[in-house]
């Protein structure tokens, strides 16, 4: 027992250890729910337009022991393999194209393995719809039979199309092409085809209508874009004839002969009548109304007239029978009828062959002139042909036929007994085309039927066709595109349009014309079709570079067609850059650039792109200019006036630059101008007058305007005071002192400085714009003008700049390619009273600078 107690715990621990070593838990997938992109692919849905190679999902799972897992996909036997998986990463890739209409669910067995255990799950992947199917018409072709008397608005047929897509992509709407030229309408939802309201069908005008129906789906997403698909089909509408035309006899007048050896019951001749409604004709019922005298009878169905007596029993030589042809409806009712006269002669036996006769006797050549495309069924009434066989009985029976191009005409009657009027009827109107045949030639053959000799005769029939205006002029292209440089002179050819009309004569002559809002500057030769500019026209691409209008080709009968003409005016470098008016003088504060600007009026690049450059500057290492913007600034090392004074001995810091504006056209144009730059440092303003002087330094006209306004106010106040004093003295009749003088102790107020009025003359230098003088005339400092002092005159407007005078003051002239720009300097007078000591000091400083600048510019001109 002691031994057992000692061993039992050790054995138990060993068993537990073995169980723990051999236990292995199976891996499992994560279930991330609906619309998850990783997990076990459960509830995954893919659009059928997903491209092959797309990463569509990531299998994701784990192993409880933390062992690495691998993934795999499997399919049922016979199923297509739509996906592949990276066994380590679990990335699932589409490898086969999806098609919801063929397979809307895909079953896949997904597996996860840790090397010892494998867990498999069957999942279903839903394939969602994309708008990838076009509508399809069913039960085609569509052929509809419609009676011509069908009321307008009646539904005649239902078109049906299906789209295998779902949602809006599977909904279908219907419409017709050329709806305005169509006699039919269609319900856009049901596809029911109806006759348009107010429209009637007419078999005699048009027997067949071809209606093009378009079925369009409602659109939907396909590969990220909205797509709409459509399909077309043709509905053939055959118009059925309705009985509304009486019958008509063919081959009239009718002649028949009974010979002496004719047997009773023999057929003499056959009359033929046709229903005027050729589409669905009624049967014809024949009968003899009178004139037979019981000697002749007629077949009610065939129209064959037979003699019922032997020739020796006939009492008359000529019988005239009145034959009636009546239409018999399908119900057996006789509706409308027509009459014909049949002349039958009783003659002796003769053995002559068939002979053709014209209006003047026997004839074997007949000619007719007619217009092309006559209506089908029309009789060639211009051919007066009679065929006769003078024999009697069976010897006088012969057949007629036409030998020549087949299917165009037919001859009636085809079998003749004794004599008949030959009628040729049109069968194929389209083949009778002047553009294909100028002359149609046939042979009319008459050959006996039941005689051993088979006598025959022929007659040549020549039909000369006349042209009709059955063709519309047609352009060689629906649109014409042309280009013309803007510097083309008036009357320049632009483009030639060509239209042809296969008709002959005047109908084939084409006359051209143009119209439209863009045709004002153009003309067209009415015969050649050459489009050219108006003699006075000036094309300018900067004003309008695009013109389009319509050209019309019309024949003499008014039939026409249209083509569209697009003309582009090509830009030519015909403008040079032009500077604005404010570039003559600039004030540059150190650290801030000044800008020049030139505008090129050309319409297109590179003709209107302007590049700027400094052509001349002394010294040349002071300024930089931005080639594109025209900004001029000091070199980066120039940061104060002291540096500038070290560069040049010109102490007034005024530079004259020759700047150039050049376009990029070919050939290139450029313009130069002289720019004077006054370089200053930015200083704080010391008072209103100093601020005013600094602000108006580059614009003397502003100072002149302000001072003129002040002077005007002062003059008005003076006039008002003088007027008031005058009326006061007049009322009192006393002489009042002009002013009251109060003597005070003489003091020495600060000296007053004022600006003398600028006289409007051309200055010799920029310093003469402001001339500063001290006022020392008023020694008693009472600010009253001395007697006799006159007010300053009102400034007169500046004179126009002198352009060519050699004796005038120096001006800046720089010749250029396209012209020259001459800066004009305007002198202004300034007058200011009552400046304080600070103002006087500032003005004195400016005066010194201006005198120095004047001296330097004078030396420069010398």
RACOR-V87663 format. One record per run of one state. SS is the DSSP state (2 for helix, 1 for strand, 0 for the rest). FROM is the first residue (numbers start at 0). TO is the last residue. Records with the same first field share a line. If there is no record, write none. Layout:
SS->FROM-TO / FROM-TO
This chain:
0->0-0 / 22-26 / 29-36 / 39-43 / 47-53 / 59-59 / 62-68 / 74-81 / 85-89 / 94-103 / 113-116 / 128-134 / 137-140 / 147-153 / 158-159 / 162-165 / 170-170 / 176-182 / 186-190 / 195-206 / 217-218 / 222-223 / 227-228 / 240-246 / 250-252 / 259-265 / 270-270 / 274-281 / 290-294 / 298-302 / 307-309 / 313-316 / 328-332 / 347-353 / 358-359 / 362-363 / 371-377 / 379-383 / 388-391 / 403-407 / 412-413 / 417-417 / 426-437 / 448-454 / 466-472 / 475-477 / 485-491 / 496-497 / 500-503 / 508-509 / 515-515 / 519-520 / 524-528 / 533-544 / 554-558 / 570-576 / 579-583 / 589-592 / 595-596 / 599-608 / 616-621 / 625-629 / 634-639 / 647-652 / 663-668 / 680-686 / 695-698 / 732-751 / 755-764 / 769-770 / 774-813 / 815-818 / 820-835 / 861-861
2->1-21 / 166-169 / 310-312 / 392-395 / 504-507 / 516-518 / 640-646 / 687-694 / 699-731 / 765-768 / 836-860
1->27-28 / 37-38 / 44-46 / 54-58 / 60-61 / 69-73 / 82-84 / 90-93 / 104-112 / 117-127 / 135-136 / 141-146 / 154-157 / 160-161 / 171-175 / 183-185 / 191-194 / 207-216 / 219-221 / 224-226 / 229-239 / 247-249 / 253-258 / 266-269 / 271-273 / 282-289 / 295-297 / 303-306 / 317-327 / 333-346 / 354-357 / 360-361 / 364-370 / 378-378 / 384-387 / 396-402 / 408-411 / 414-416 / 418-425 / 438-447 / 455-465 / 473-474 / 478-484 / 492-495 / 498-499 / 510-514 / 521-523 / 529-532 / 545-553 / 559-569 / 577-578 / 584-588 / 593-594 / 597-598 / 609-615 / 622-624 / 630-633 / 653-662 / 669-679 / 752-754 / 771-773 / 814-814 / 819-819
